[in-house]
Amino acid sequence: MQFTSDNAAAVHPAVWKAMMAADAPDAPYDNDALSQRLDATFSALFGRECAVLWVASGTAANCLALAAMVPPHGAVVCHREAHIEMDEAGAPGFFLHGAKLLLADGASAKVTPETLAAVIDPIRDDVHQVQPHAISITQASEYGCVYRPEEVAAIAAFAQARGLGLHMDGARFGNATAYLGCSPAEAAGAVDALSFGFVKNGGMGAEAIVFFDVEAARTIRYRRKRAGHLQSKGRFMAAQILAMLEGDLWLGNARAANAAAAEIAAAAPGRLLHPVEANEIFLTCTAAEREALRAQGFAFYDWGADAARLVTSWDAKDAHVSALARALAGL
């Protein structure tokens, strides 16, 4: 019974079907008919003009998006537990040719204008100190907590006032949007670029970089090629993304994962380390308790000495979810 990661989930049948349908001769790279539909499709989804590039991983999506905003001598301000800091093996420094990450604090891995200012304000405006050029926030955060539209708006206003770009790591953007019950445009707010995640939500191997600053995408097309992410048969990348958007499949999948997480969280309210607002549950759990859960067939990650992380996915089996809820309640 798998609760380690939503990356372990199956590929949605609609994605496989779309990829099979795309298995016909077409123009190479991103000149195919499906890739050419992405800009208009996302522009309709967000209600404003977008330029969209596909890539094969969330790490590439994050780093290429930031490369549009940050020079090698600059910096990105992010939460100290952000994925770009903790889980991307130095990729931001690699893609941004040495640019630095400046780390901010905030409850449940969410930053605020105040915690951002605490990092930025002490920096002198001279050549001896690295200057910030962008802010990166994660929707939903590394602890599964969701930025409300007013929170994103406050950060966007802060970024604009400081002349900084704003990037959103949306590896679980679907889960955040489903939780908020709002439009994708409201969940994203006034960001300059969004890494729109599909792999964790039923996709196979395609993520979208959505540029709301359309001009920024022109340069990143060259950087994508240089980074090895311009696939020669790009129609298979675009097919996955379009299949997930069709009929709001991405939202339906996210709602299913969120509902499974909510059922599990309700079984152990006194153990929760963070509010459960998406599809991740962090809870207190001793080594003995974790061993007992694993003995019953549950797979999950330890999270320090006395905690565990459980992640639900779009294809979580009702019987497995209910069994885990009962097991947690019985500890």
C-alpha positions in Angstrom: 0.0 0.0 0.0 1.9 2.9 -1.4 2.0 6.3 0.3 5.6 7.3 -0.4 5.1 9.8 -3.2 2.6 10.8 -5.9 5.5 10.2 -8.3 4.9 6.5 -7.7 1.3 6.7 -9.0 0.2 5.2 -12.3 -0.1 7.2 -15.5 -3.7 8.1 -16.2 -5.2 6.1 -19.1 -6.2 9.3 -20.9 -2.5 10.2 -21.1 -1.5 6.9 -22.6 -4.4 7.2 -25.1 -3.3 10.7 -26.1 0.3 9.6 -26.6 -0.9 6.7 -28.8 -2.9 9.1 -30.9 0.1 11.3 -31.3 2.1 8.4 -32.7 1.9 9.6 -36.3 4.3 11.6 -38.5 4.4 15.3 -37.6 7.0 18.1 -37.5 9.9 17.6 -35.1 10.8 19.4 -31.9 8.0 21.8 -30.9 6.8 22.6 -34.4 4.1 19.8 -34.3 0.4 20.6 -34.2 0.0 19.6 -30.5 2.9 21.8 -29.2 1.6 24.7 -31.3 -1.7 24.5 -29.4 -0.2 25.0 -26.0 0.0 28.8 -25.9 -3.6 29.3 -26.8 -4.8 26.5 -24.5 -3.1 27.9 -21.5 -4.0 31.5 -22.4 -7.7 30.4 -22.3 -7.1 28.5 -19.0 -5.6 31.6 -17.3 -7.5 34.3 -19.1 -4.3 36.1 -20.2 -1.7 35.7 -22.8 0.8 32.9 -22.1 3.8 31.4 -23.8 4.3 27.7 -22.8 7.3 25.3 -23.1 7.3 21.7 -22.2 10.1 20.0 -20.4 10.7 16.6 -18.9 11.1 17.4 -15.2 10.0 19.8 -12.5 13.6 20.6 -11.8 14.1 21.8 -15.3 10.9 23.7 -15.3 11.8 25.5 -12.1 15.4 26.3 -13.1 14.6 27.4 -16.7 11.8 29.6 -15.5 14.2 31.3 -13.0 16.9 31.6 -15.7 14.6 34.1 -17.5 14.7 36.4 -14.4 18.1 36.0 -12.8 21.6 36.7 -14.1 24.6 34.6 -12.9 25.6 37.3 -10.5 22.1 37.5 -9.0 20.0 35.6 -6.5 16.7 34.0 -6.0 14.9 34.4 -2.6 13.0 31.2 -1.6 11.9 29.4 1.6 14.8 27.5 3.2 12.9 24.3 2.7 11.9 25.0 -0.9 12.4 22.2 -3.4 14.9 24.3 -5.3 17.0 24.4 -2.2 16.5 21.0 -0.6 15.8 18.6 -3.5 17.4 19.7 -6.7 21.0 18.8 -6.2 22.3 22.3 -7.0 20.4 22.5 -10.3 19.5 26.2 -9.8 23.2 27.1 -9.6 23.9 25.0 -12.6 21.1 26.3 -14.8 21.6 29.9 -13.6 25.4 29.7 -14.0 26.2 30.3 -10.4 23.3 32.5 -9.2 22.7 32.1 -5.5 19.7 31.1 -3.4 18.9 33.3 -0.5 16.8 31.5 2.2 13.8 32.9 4.0 11.7 31.6 6.8 8.0 31.0 7.2 5.5 28.6 8.8 4.7 25.4 6.9 7.3 26.3 4.2 5.5 29.5 3.1 7.1 32.8 2.9 5.5 36.2 3.6 6.5 39.8 2.6 7.9 40.1 6.1 10.1 37.1 6.0 11.3 38.1 2.5 12.1 41.6 3.6 14.1 40.1 6.5 16.4 38.5 3.9 16.5 41.3 1.4 16.6 44.5 3.5 20.0 43.9 5.0 21.6 43.5 1.5 23.6 46.6 0.6 23.2 48.0 -2.9 26.8 47.6 -4.0 28.9 45.3 -6.1 30.2 43.4 -3.1 27.0 41.7 -2.3 24.7 39.4 -4.3 21.6 41.2 -5.3 18.2 39.5 -5.5 16.4 39.4 -8.8 13.5 37.0 -8.2 11.4 35.3 -5.6 10.2 31.7 -5.9 7.2 30.3 -4.0 5.8 26.8 -4.0 2.0 26.2 -4.5 1.3 23.9 -2.6 4.3 24.3 -0.2 6.8 21.6 0.6 4.6 20.8 3.7 1.4 20.6 1.6 0.1 24.0 2.6 -1.6 26.3 0.1 -1.1 30.0 -0.5 -4.4 31.8 -0.6 -4.9 34.3 -3.4 -4.5 37.2 -1.1 -1.2 35.8 0.1 0.1 35.5 -3.4 -1.1 39.0 -4.2 0.8 40.4 -1.2 4.0 38.7 -2.3 3.5 39.8 -5.9 3.0 43.4 -4.8 6.2 43.1 -2.7 8.1 41.7 -5.6 6.9 44.4 -8.0 7.8 47.1 -5.5 11.3 45.7 -5.2 11.7 45.2 -9.0 11.9 41.4 -8.6 10.5 38.6 -10.8 8.1 36.1 -9.2 8.2 32.4 -10.0 5.8 29.8 -8.7 6.9 26.1 -8.3 3.6 24.4 -9.1 4.6 20.8 -8.9 1.3 20.3 -7.0 -0.5 23.3 -8.5 -3.5 21.1 -9.3 -3.8 20.1 -5.6 -3.6 23.7 -4.5 -6.2 24.9 -7.0 -8.5 22.0 -6.1 -8.2 22.9 -2.4 -8.9 26.6 -3.0 -11.9 25.9 -5.2 -10.9 28.9 -7.3 -9.8 29.4 -10.9 -6.3 28.6 -12.0 -5.7 32.3 -12.5 -6.6 33.1 -8.9 -4.4 30.2 -7.6 -1.4 31.5 -9.6 -2.0 35.2 -9.0 0.3 37.7 -10.6 3.4 35.5 -11.1 5.7 36.0 -14.0 6.2 32.3 -14.6 4.6 29.1 -13.3 6.1 25.6 -13.3 2.8 23.7 -13.9 3.2 20.2 -12.7 1.6 17.2 -14.4 3.8 14.2 -13.5 2.7 14.0 -9.9 -1.0 14.2 -11.0 -1.3 11.5 -13.6 1.1 12.5 -16.3 4.0 10.4 -17.5 6.9 12.7 -18.1 5.9 16.2 -19.1 5.8 19.5 -17.2 4.8 22.9 -18.5 6.6 26.2 -18.0 4.0 28.9 -18.3 5.4 32.3 -19.0 3.0 35.2 -18.4 5.9 37.5 -19.5 5.7 36.2 -23.1 9.0 37.8 -24.2 10.9 35.9 -21.5 10.0 32.6 -23.3 12.0 33.6 -26.4 15.4 33.4 -24.6 14.4 30.3 -22.6 13.7 28.3 -25.9 17.4 28.5 -26.5 18.3 27.6 -22.9 15.9 24.6 -23.1 17.8 23.3 -26.1 21.1 23.9 -24.5 19.9 22.1 -21.4 19.0 19.0 -23.4 15.2 19.4 -22.9 14.2 20.1 -26.5 12.9 16.6 -27.4 12.9 15.7 -31.0 9.4 14.2 -30.8 7.9 16.9 -28.7 4.4 16.0 -29.8 4.4 13.3 -27.1 5.2 15.9 -24.5 2.4 18.2 -25.6 0.0 15.3 -25.9 0.3 14.5 -22.2 -0.3 18.0 -21.1 -3.3 18.6 -23.4 -4.8 15.3 -22.3 -4.5 16.4 -18.6 -6.2 19.7 -19.4 -9.0 18.2 -21.4 -12.2 18.2 -19.4 -10.2 19.5 -16.3 -8.7 16.0 -15.8 -5.9 17.7 -13.8 -8.4 19.1 -11.4 -10.4 15.9 -11.0 -7.2 13.9 -10.3 -6.1 16.5 -7.7 -9.4 16.4 -6.0 -9.2 12.6 -5.7 -5.7 12.8 -4.1 -6.8 15.6 -1.8 -9.8 13.7 -0.6 -7.7 10.7 0.2 -5.3 12.8 2.2 -8.2 14.5 4.1 -9.6 11.0 5.1 -6.2 9.9 6.5 -5.7 13.2 8.3 -9.1 13.0 9.9 -8.0 9.7 11.5 -5.1 11.3 13.4 -5.8 14.9 14.1 -3.6 15.1 17.2 -0.6 14.0 15.3 -0.6 16.5 12.4 2.5 18.7 12.1 1.0 20.9 9.4 -2.5 21.6 8.1 -3.5 19.1 5.4 -4.6 21.2 2.5 -3.3 19.2 -0.5 -2.2 15.6 -0.7 0.7 15.5 1.8 0.3 14.5 5.5 3.1 15.1 8.0 2.5 13.6 11.4 4.3 12.6 14.6 5.1 8.9 14.6 7.7 7.1 16.7 10.1 4.6 15.2 8.1 1.8 16.8 4.9 3.1 15.4 6.4 3.5 11.9 7.6 -0.1 12.2 4.1 -1.2 13.1 2.6 0.5 10.2 5.1 -1.0 7.8 4.4 -4.4 9.2 0.8 -3.9 8.1 2.0 -3.2 4.5 2.1 0.6 4.4 5.0 2.3 2.5 5.9 5.9 3.4 8.9 8.0 4.2 10.4 8.8 7.6 10.6 12.5 8.3 13.2 12.9 10.9 13.4 10.9 14.1 9.8 11.0 15.2 7.7 11.9 12.2 6.5 10.5 8.9 5.4 11.9 5.5 2.5 10.3 3.7 1.5 11.3 0.2 -1.7 10.3 -1.6 -2.2 10.2 -5.4 -4.9 10.5 -7.9 -5.2 6.7 -8.1 -5.2 6.0 -4.4 -7.3 2.9 -3.7 -10.2 3.5 -1.3 -9.5 0.3 0.5 -5.8 1.3 1.1 -6.8 4.8 2.3 -9.4 3.4 4.7 -7.0 0.8 6.0 -4.3 3.4 6.7 -6.8 5.7 8.4 -7.9 2.8 10.7 -4.2 1.9 11.4 -3.3 5.4 12.4 -6.4 5.7 14.6 -5.4 2.5 16.3 -1.8 3.4 17.1 
